[in-house]
């Protein structure tokens, strides 16, 4: 199962990334769990300074942007 975290304050970009990740992972037919993380201390643990950030299985894959569905599929799969 893929563990996916969206790090962000709950802004529009953060919410959009959450929606896009669910759509991308759903299209991939994989088992996954998406968690929204708004705790700044967690951001620091991952070294994230710009949100939204995408974390897959503990690795930061993207910061400060909302990648396309196709790009998200690649990031989730890597």
N, C-alpha and C positions, 0 to 999 in steps of 0.2 A: 504494500500500500504506500502510495506517495503521500508524504506529509508536506503540505503547502501552507505557507504563512504569508499574509499580506500585512506589511508593516506600514502604518499610517495613522493619521489623526482622525480619520473619518471624513476627509474632504471628498469633493466630487471625483477627483482622480483616483483616490483610494477605492471608492465605491465602484467606479468603472473597472478598475483592475480586478476587483473581486468578481464582478459579473463576467468579465472576459475570461478569467482563469476557470471559472465554473463551466463556461461554454466550451473552452478549449479542451479541458480534461474530460468533459462529457462526450465530446466528439471522438476522443481517443479510446473510449471504452476501457478505462483503467480504474482500479480502485484508488480512491484518493480522499483526503480530508483537507478542507480549506479552513483556516482559522484567521480571523481578523485580530491583529495585535495593535493596541493603541498605547501600550505602556512604553514610555520613553526609555526606561532602563533596558528594555529588550532591544530597542533600536541600537543602543550603545553596545550591547553584547555582540551584535552582528557588525558593528562598525558602520552603521548606516547613518548618514548625515542628511540625506535628501529622500523624501518620501514622494510617492509610494515606493515601497520596495517589495520585491518578490523573493521569497526564500523557499527553496525546494530541498527537502531532506537535509536541512541544516546549512545549505550553501546559498549565499546571496547570488541571485541570477540577474537581477535588474534593479536599478534605482532611478527615481526621478522621472519615470515615464510609464506610459501604458502601451506596451507592445501590441502588435497586431495578433489576431488569433493564431495565425500560422507561426509567428515568432514565439508565441507562448507555448505552442505545442513542442517546438524545438527545445525551449528552455526547460520545460517539464520533463522531456525525454532524456536530456543530457545527464 
